[in-house]
Amino acid sequence: MSPNVSGLGLAIDLPAHGSRQMGRDLHQQLRSAIVGGRLQPGLRLPATRELAEALGVSRNTVVAAYDLLLSEGYVFARGRGGTIVSDFLSAPPRRDRLRPQPGRDARLRPAWRAAAPSTPAGAQVGRRFDFSIGVPDWESFPHQVWRRLAARALRGAPRIGASYGEPEGRTALRQAIAGHISFARAIACSAEDVVVTAGAQQAFDLLARILVTPGKTTVAVEDPGYESLRNVLAAAGARLACVPVDSDGLRVDRLPRNAKVIFVTPSHQYPLGVRLSLARRTALLDFARARNAVIVEDDYDGEFRYAGKPLDALQTLDRAQSVFYVGTFSKSMFPALRLGFVIAPPWARNALVAAKQLCDWHAPLVAQDILSAFIAEGHLARHVRKMSKIYSERREILKNALERSCGDHLRVVGIGAGLHLAAHLTRPTSASGLIRRARDAGIWLNDWQQFAAKARKTEGLVFGYGAIHSRDIPDAVRRLAKVMI
């Protein structure tokens, strides 16, 4: 029930009669209304008997809620004057306190002064035609298996709850990861080479900590590329060098000679979807070896490949211990898991583990145990096989629909892999204007310009197909074709 209590102007939503949560819910809703300013300081709350009658609950329930608010200081009793909302907890902050104070932010490092959290990628409820990039299909995940493994891990939680874990990650999980990437990506490593992180984003942050000397280290990144990576490196004080990408991937010939760290997505470039050619891979490794530089290989969706033979990972080809391999489970499983890993060269492992310990000590132990069982029992491999078929079908349907309905305006680029494809706009068209019109038509997609550090001469669109059903793709593309005219 949600009665609007007379005198409060507040809808109270309580569970069904007989629920043991009724008193707690009443207390929490009243407290939230006080803290949020909906119940103003000085307001007299209804008498306990009056509120109980209005809500259809026992008076004892209301008395208990009021007593708890009183003990917390949110209200005070005024004898016969009743129960009054306190005048200091819910008062909104003064406006002058909210304004930036001139000169105060000088105490921050320059990279952080104008920083603001970016909006995380994710499928949005209510978007029928959602081509958001980087979003896997959550509905197809084996939830029942995950719940069973979670229950088993939780039963063992009392044995691990009284101690900290290893910064590099649980041994069982590192063994499972080593076996998984050996099978899925032909990378030979052992558990000793694996450091577990809170997703790829933390991996980038940790690598920046150990590889970047603020104001001195030149770091090369792909352009267009992953904006959050550029932000991490800028915050670490790196001197960024944005290197262009063409149909063969990173332009190795455009790398600055003083680059000491190079971040690259060789298997499925983010966001253009091309792969780094074998000749460029060899040239990149030669560059790193000759200049004592290191390479960070971001293999964010390397498990999903639908056509052609995959090229060896840079980590596999490396003979000079120059490559850090970064993997994540955000695309093969789900982003909220927040677990990834780094395969580090032996000379850097201790520094990486120390940085992880200083950052957050270790990843959640129960989540690690669930994931290690999920991998070791073969569930991840089965899930990847299943999703490869689903994503391959969606990509083919999307590619064919774009060629059929938008062929005069778009040309698909990149290889058959990953969870997105890119398309070049072949006619003079503003991609940002097109995207606005598409959203008015209920279609959500990305402009590849938004991933670029420098303005590109060509414009294009990026279509993710993890969050949209195959059956909806043709209709979405037909609607897109109409707004292109």
VMD Tcl script that draws the C-alpha trace (Angstrom):
set ca {
  {0.00 0.00 0.00}
  {1.10 3.58 -0.65}
  {-1.16 5.96 1.30}
  {-0.36 9.67 1.13}
  {-0.28 10.44 4.84}
  {-2.26 13.52 5.74}
  {-0.07 16.32 7.08}
  {3.10 14.85 5.56}
  {2.41 14.95 1.84}
  {4.49 11.79 1.70}
  {3.60 8.45 0.14}
  {4.54 5.57 2.41}
  {4.98 2.19 0.72}
  {5.04 -0.70 3.18}
  {5.20 -4.48 2.65}
  {2.24 -6.77 3.12}
  {0.76 -7.27 6.60}
  {2.64 -9.75 8.69}
  {6.01 -8.84 7.21}
  {8.81 -8.43 9.73}
  {10.25 -5.66 7.54}
  {7.36 -3.26 8.12}
  {8.90 -1.29 10.98}
  {12.28 -1.12 9.31}
  {10.78 0.07 6.01}
  {8.74 2.76 7.76}
  {11.83 3.99 9.61}
  {13.96 4.05 6.43}
  {11.34 5.92 4.39}
  {10.84 8.55 7.08}
  {14.60 8.95 7.52}
  {15.15 9.30 3.75}
  {12.43 11.94 3.58}
  {14.09 13.90 6.42}
  {17.60 13.68 5.00}
  {16.36 14.53 1.50}
  {14.52 17.62 2.75}
  {11.00 16.43 1.91}
  {10.18 16.57 5.62}
  {11.42 20.02 6.59}
  {13.07 20.98 9.91}
  {10.49 21.97 12.50}
  {7.71 19.86 10.97}
  {5.53 18.09 13.53}
  {5.11 14.42 12.63}
  {1.65 12.87 13.03}
  {0.89 11.31 16.40}
  {1.81 7.65 16.52}
  {-1.85 6.56 16.81}
  {-2.87 8.80 13.89}
  {-0.09 7.54 11.62}
  {-0.77 3.93 12.58}
  {-4.43 4.30 11.60}
  {-3.54 6.01 8.31}
  {-1.11 3.24 7.40}
  {-3.18 0.38 8.75}
  {-0.40 -0.88 11.01}
  {-0.06 -1.38 14.74}
  {0.83 1.62 16.90}
  {3.84 -0.31 18.22}
  {5.29 -0.36 14.70}
  {5.11 3.44 14.45}
  {6.41 3.92 18.00}
  {9.44 1.74 17.21}
  {10.17 3.71 14.03}
  {9.87 7.06 15.86}
  {12.07 5.84 18.71}
  {14.80 4.84 16.28}
  {14.63 8.22 14.53}
  {14.85 9.88 17.94}
  {17.91 7.85 18.94}
  {19.60 8.77 15.65}
  {18.91 12.47 16.11}
  {16.63 12.92 13.10}
  {13.71 14.01 15.33}
  {13.25 15.28 18.87}
  {10.34 15.10 21.33}
  {8.67 18.29 22.56}
  {6.43 16.97 25.33}
  {2.82 17.55 24.38}
  {4.07 19.30 21.24}
  {4.74 15.94 19.64}
  {7.65 14.65 17.58}
  {9.50 17.31 15.58}
  {11.93 16.98 12.66}
  {15.38 18.16 13.76}
  {16.58 21.45 12.34}
  {20.18 20.61 11.50}
  {20.41 17.26 9.68}
  {18.18 17.87 6.69}
  {18.98 21.52 6.05}
  {20.15 21.84 2.43}
  {23.71 23.06 1.98}
  {24.12 26.79 1.46}
  {24.64 27.78 -2.15}
  {27.89 29.56 -1.45}
  {29.32 26.30 -0.13}
  {28.53 24.59 -3.42}
  {30.37 27.11 -5.60}
  {33.98 26.33 -6.52}
  {36.39 28.36 -4.45}
  {38.93 30.24 -6.64}
  {42.41 28.82 -6.30}
  {41.37 25.88 -4.13}
  {41.79 23.35 -6.93}
  {45.42 24.43 -7.39}
  {46.18 21.81 -4.74}
  {45.06 19.13 -7.22}
  {47.26 17.80 -9.99}
  {46.28 19.49 -13.28}
  {44.88 16.29 -14.80}
  {42.30 16.05 -11.99}
  {41.11 19.66 -11.78}
  {38.43 19.35 -14.44}
  {37.97 15.60 -14.14}
  {34.50 14.13 -13.81}
  {33.32 10.50 -13.81}
  {32.31 9.34 -17.27}
  {29.01 7.61 -17.90}
  {29.62 3.85 -17.88}
  {28.62 1.81 -20.88}
  {25.62 -0.41 -20.43}
  {22.37 -1.51 -21.98}
  {19.54 0.79 -20.97}
  {16.09 -0.40 -19.98}
  {13.47 0.79 -22.46}
  {15.79 1.10 -25.46}
  {14.43 -1.29 -28.04}
  {17.09 -0.49 -30.65}
  {20.21 -0.34 -28.52}
  {23.52 -0.53 -30.40}
  {25.58 0.55 -27.37}
  {29.21 -0.46 -27.72}
  {30.95 -2.79 -25.27}
  {27.80 -4.34 -23.82}
  {27.45 -8.15 -23.75}
  {24.17 -10.07 -23.86}
  {23.19 -10.35 -20.20}
  {20.00 -12.32 -20.87}
  {21.89 -15.26 -22.38}
  {24.25 -15.66 -19.43}
  {23.84 -18.95 -17.46}
  {22.47 -17.29 -14.33}
  {21.38 -20.54 -12.72}
  {24.89 -21.98 -12.92}
  {26.37 -18.78 -11.52}
  {23.90 -18.77 -8.61}
  {24.74 -22.38 -7.77}
  {28.48 -21.66 -7.77}
  {27.89 -18.49 -5.74}
  {25.97 -20.43 -3.10}
  {28.79 -22.95 -2.88}
  {31.41 -20.21 -2.55}
  {29.39 -18.47 0.14}
  {29.19 -21.67 2.15}
  {32.98 -21.63 2.23}
  {33.17 -17.92 3.02}
  {33.54 -18.37 6.82}
  {36.87 -20.11 6.21}
  {38.30 -17.11 4.34}
  {36.49 -14.21 5.98}
  {38.97 -13.65 8.80}
  {42.02 -13.04 6.61}
  {43.21 -10.98 3.66}
  {43.95 -12.61 0.35}
  {46.94 -12.52 -1.94}
  {47.22 -9.21 -3.89}
  {47.93 -11.14 -7.09}
  {44.70 -13.12 -6.74}
  {43.58 -16.51 -5.49}
  {45.78 -19.36 -6.69}
  {42.82 -21.33 -8.03}
  {41.63 -18.39 -10.10}
  {45.09 -17.66 -11.50}
  {45.44 -21.31 -12.48}
  {42.03 -21.23 -14.14}
  {42.87 -18.05 -16.05}
  {46.20 -19.47 -17.23}
  {44.42 -22.55 -18.54}
  {41.66 -20.51 -20.16}
  {43.88 -18.16 -22.16}
  {46.16 -21.04 -23.14}
  {43.12 -22.69 -24.73}
  {41.30 -19.59 -26.01}
  {44.22 -17.40 -27.10}
  {47.18 -19.81 -27.41}
  {49.15 -17.91 -24.76}
  {51.55 -20.07 -22.78}
  {51.76 -18.95 -19.16}
  {51.43 -20.25 -15.63}
  {49.53 -19.06 -12.59}
  {52.70 -17.28 -11.45}
  {52.46 -14.95 -14.44}
  {48.86 -13.86 -13.69}
  {47.86 -10.85 -11.59}
  {44.10 -10.50 -10.98}
  {42.67 -6.98 -11.23}
  {39.33 -5.21 -10.91}
  {38.71 -5.34 -14.65}
  {40.87 -3.97 -17.45}
  {40.42 -0.41 -16.20}
  {42.30 -1.13 -12.97}
  {44.91 -3.02 -14.96}
  {45.60 0.15 -16.96}
  {45.79 2.21 -13.78}
  {48.25 -0.20 -12.13}
  {50.41 -0.32 -15.24}
  {50.47 3.47 -15.40}
  {51.63 3.54 -11.78}
  {54.61 1.29 -12.39}
  {55.58 2.37 -15.92}
  {54.97 6.14 -16.04}
  {57.24 8.79 -14.54}
  {55.06 11.93 -14.33}
  {56.02 14.56 -16.87}
  {58.71 12.41 -18.47}
  {57.38 9.15 -19.90}
  {55.99 9.32 -23.44}
  {53.12 6.86 -23.89}
  {51.71 6.05 -27.33}
  {48.01 5.24 -27.71}
  {45.79 4.47 -30.69}
  {43.70 7.28 -32.16}
  {40.79 6.69 -32.22}
  {40.94 4.57 -29.11}
  {39.69 3.98 -25.60}
  {39.06 7.35 -23.95}
  {39.16 6.00 -20.39}
  {42.67 4.69 -21.05}
  {43.82 8.14 -22.19}
  {42.32 9.64 -19.03}
  {44.14 7.14 -16.80}
  {47.44 7.91 -18.47}
  {46.92 11.67 -18.34}
  {46.09 11.42 -14.64}
  {49.33 9.49 -14.11}
  {51.29 12.35 -15.69}
  {52.16 10.62 -18.96}
  {53.11 12.59 -22.06}
  {50.52 11.22 -24.50}
  {51.31 10.58 -28.15}
  {48.16 9.77 -30.15}
  {49.07 7.56 -33.11}
  {46.72 7.10 -36.09}
  {45.12 3.81 -37.10}
  {44.41 2.57 -40.63}
  {43.09 -0.66 -42.15}
  {46.15 -2.57 -40.88}
  {45.89 -1.22 -37.34}
  {48.30 1.02 -35.45}
  {50.66 3.02 -37.71}
  {53.91 1.76 -36.25}
  {55.82 4.09 -38.58}
  {54.18 7.05 -36.81}
  {55.31 6.06 -33.31}
  {57.48 8.75 -31.67}
  {61.04 7.53 -31.27}
  {60.99 8.35 -27.56}
  {57.84 6.32 -26.80}
  {58.53 4.07 -23.82}
  {55.06 2.53 -23.41}
  {52.68 1.61 -26.25}
  {49.04 0.63 -25.67}
  {47.42 -1.29 -28.52}
  {44.32 -3.40 -29.29}
  {45.78 -5.71 -31.95}
  {43.11 -8.41 -32.17}
  {40.09 -6.13 -32.73}
  {40.97 -2.44 -32.70}
  {38.78 -0.32 -30.47}
  {36.60 1.08 -32.02}
  {37.35 0.62 -35.76}
  {37.38 -3.19 -35.59}
  {40.49 -3.75 -37.73}
  {43.31 -6.04 -36.67}
  {47.02 -5.33 -36.48}
  {48.63 -7.04 -39.46}
  {51.42 -9.56 -38.97}
  {53.93 -7.18 -40.56}
  {52.91 -4.42 -38.14}
  {53.07 -6.82 -35.18}
  {56.63 -7.72 -36.10}
  {57.54 -4.06 -36.60}
  {56.01 -3.11 -33.25}
  {57.93 -5.79 -31.37}
  {61.13 -4.72 -33.15}
  {60.47 -1.11 -32.15}
  {60.02 -2.07 -28.49}
  {63.11 -4.25 -28.43}
  {65.34 -1.66 -30.12}
  {64.24 1.19 -27.80}
  {63.77 -0.77 -24.57}
  {60.06 0.11 -24.65}
  {57.12 -1.96 -23.41}
  {53.84 -2.87 -25.08}
  {50.48 -3.23 -23.34}
  {48.27 -5.59 -25.35}
  {44.58 -4.96 -24.58}
  {42.67 -8.07 -25.66}
  {39.27 -6.87 -24.44}
  {37.10 -9.15 -26.62}
  {39.62 -11.56 -28.12}
  {37.49 -14.66 -27.41}
  {34.98 -13.73 -30.10}
  {36.16 -14.26 -33.66}
  {33.83 -15.35 -36.46}
  {35.89 -15.47 -39.66}
  {39.48 -16.15 -40.63}
  {42.38 -17.51 -38.66}
  {43.38 -15.38 -35.67}
  {46.91 -14.01 -35.62}
  {49.12 -14.86 -32.66}
  {48.87 -12.52 -29.72}
  {51.77 -10.11 -29.31}
  {52.50 -11.80 -25.99}
  {52.98 -15.10 -27.84}
  {55.33 -13.55 -30.40}
  {57.35 -11.61 -27.83}
  {60.88 -12.86 -27.22}
  {62.22 -9.86 -25.31}
  {59.81 -9.79 -22.32}
  {58.35 -6.53 -23.63}
  {54.60 -7.28 -23.58}
  {52.00 -6.98 -20.83}
  {48.81 -8.83 -21.81}
  {45.56 -7.43 -20.36}
  {42.37 -9.49 -20.35}
  {38.90 -8.94 -18.93}
  {35.70 -10.89 -18.29}
  {33.47 -7.88 -18.90}
  {32.74 -8.88 -22.51}
  {32.82 -12.66 -22.26}
  {30.66 -12.61 -19.10}
  {29.29 -9.34 -17.66}
  {30.76 -5.91 -16.74}
  {29.50 -5.85 -13.13}
  {31.81 -8.77 -12.27}
  {34.76 -6.30 -12.24}
  {37.46 -8.91 -12.64}
  {40.27 -8.94 -15.15}
  {43.94 -9.87 -15.26}
  {47.42 -9.00 -16.46}
  {50.02 -11.43 -17.77}
  {53.18 -9.60 -16.77}
  {56.82 -10.18 -17.78}
  {58.80 -11.71 -14.89}
  {60.84 -8.53 -14.31}
  {57.67 -6.47 -13.66}
  {55.52 -8.90 -11.70}
  {56.62 -7.91 -8.20}
  {56.11 -4.21 -8.91}
  {52.64 -4.91 -10.33}
  {51.64 -7.00 -7.31}
  {52.91 -4.28 -4.95}
  {50.89 -1.65 -6.83}
  {47.79 -3.83 -6.58}
  {48.29 -4.23 -2.83}
  {48.67 -0.49 -2.34}
  {45.59 0.20 -4.44}
  {42.98 -2.09 -2.85}
  {44.96 -5.05 -1.45}
  {43.08 -7.67 -3.45}
  {39.93 -8.39 -5.44}
  {36.88 -9.74 -3.50}
  {37.69 -13.30 -2.49}
  {34.21 -14.79 -2.87}
  {33.87 -13.39 -6.40}
  {37.26 -14.87 -7.26}
  {36.19 -18.28 -5.97}
  {32.97 -18.20 -8.00}
  {34.81 -17.24 -11.17}
  {37.55 -19.84 -10.71}
  {34.93 -22.59 -10.42}
  {33.01 -21.18 -13.41}
  {36.16 -21.42 -15.54}
  {37.55 -24.68 -14.15}
  {34.27 -26.57 -14.61}
  {34.08 -25.54 -18.29}
  {31.14 -23.14 -18.01}
  {33.06 -20.16 -19.44}
  {34.24 -22.13 -22.47}
  {30.67 -23.36 -23.13}
  {29.28 -19.84 -22.69}
  {31.83 -18.37 -25.10}
  {31.01 -21.04 -27.70}
  {27.30 -20.32 -27.38}
  {27.71 -16.56 -27.50}
  {30.08 -16.76 -30.46}
  {27.27 -18.28 -32.51}
  {24.76 -15.68 -31.29}
  {27.07 -12.70 -31.87}
  {28.19 -14.02 -35.25}
  {24.55 -14.27 -36.34}
  {23.79 -10.75 -35.12}
  {26.84 -9.33 -36.84}
  {25.91 -10.97 -40.14}
  {22.30 -9.77 -39.90}
  {23.50 -6.26 -39.06}
  {26.11 -6.19 -41.84}
  {23.60 -7.41 -44.44}
  {20.92 -4.98 -43.25}
  {23.33 -2.03 -43.43}
  {24.47 -3.00 -46.92}
  {20.87 -3.48 -48.07}
  {19.22 -0.43 -46.50}
  {22.12 2.02 -45.99}
  {24.61 0.92 -48.64}
  {24.53 4.34 -50.32}
  {25.58 6.02 -47.07}
  {27.64 3.49 -45.08}
  {30.51 1.07 -45.75}
  {31.27 -1.56 -43.10}
  {34.93 -1.74 -42.05}
  {36.87 -4.11 -39.83}
  {36.99 -7.86 -39.36}
  {34.36 -10.32 -38.14}
  {35.13 -10.31 -34.43}
  {34.12 -8.89 -31.08}
  {30.84 -7.28 -30.04}
  {30.73 -4.32 -32.43}
  {31.33 -3.25 -35.99}
  {32.19 0.13 -37.47}
  {30.88 1.72 -40.65}
  {32.37 4.61 -42.64}
  {29.99 7.38 -43.77}
  {30.59 7.56 -47.52}
  {28.66 10.79 -48.09}
  {29.19 14.22 -46.54}
  {27.09 13.81 -43.39}
  {27.43 15.02 -39.84}
  {27.65 11.86 -37.73}
  {26.69 13.73 -34.56}
  {23.58 15.17 -36.25}
  {22.69 11.74 -37.60}
  {23.00 10.22 -34.15}
  {20.66 12.85 -32.69}
  {18.05 12.07 -35.34}
  {18.53 8.35 -34.77}
  {17.90 8.74 -31.04}
  {14.72 10.65 -31.80}
  {13.72 7.51 -33.73}
  {14.59 5.26 -30.76}
  {17.98 4.07 -32.06}
  {21.09 4.31 -29.86}
  {24.51 4.06 -31.50}
  {27.95 5.68 -31.35}
  {29.91 8.19 -33.40}
  {33.47 6.98 -33.91}
  {34.61 10.60 -33.56}
  {33.82 10.37 -29.84}
  {36.69 7.91 -29.44}
  {39.21 10.17 -31.18}
  {41.67 12.42 -29.39}
  {42.13 14.47 -32.57}
  {39.46 15.33 -35.15}
  {39.37 12.77 -37.97}
  {38.91 13.62 -41.62}
  {36.44 10.76 -42.05}
  {33.25 10.20 -40.09}
  {31.53 7.00 -39.17}
  {29.30 5.08 -36.80}
  {29.93 2.21 -34.38}
  {27.26 -0.45 -33.79}
  {27.37 -2.74 -30.77}
  {25.28 -5.89 -31.12}
  {25.47 -7.37 -27.64}
  {22.39 -5.57 -26.31}
  {20.01 -5.95 -29.27}
  {18.14 -9.06 -30.36}
  {18.63 -10.43 -33.88}
  {14.93 -9.98 -34.60}
  {15.12 -6.23 -33.93}
  {18.17 -5.44 -36.06}
  {16.50 -5.23 -39.52}
  {13.76 -2.90 -38.24}
  {16.35 -0.71 -36.49}
  {18.43 -0.38 -39.66}
  {15.36 0.45 -41.78}
  {14.51 3.25 -39.34}
  {18.11 4.44 -39.47}
  {17.97 4.53 -43.27}
  {14.93 6.84 -43.10}
  {16.70 9.40 -40.90}
  {19.71 9.35 -43.26}
  {17.67 10.67 -46.16}
}
mol new
graphics top color blue
foreach p $ca { graphics top sphere $p radius 0.5 }
foreach p [lrange $ca 0 end-1] q [lrange $ca 1 end] { graphics top cylinder $p $q radius 0.2 }
display resetview
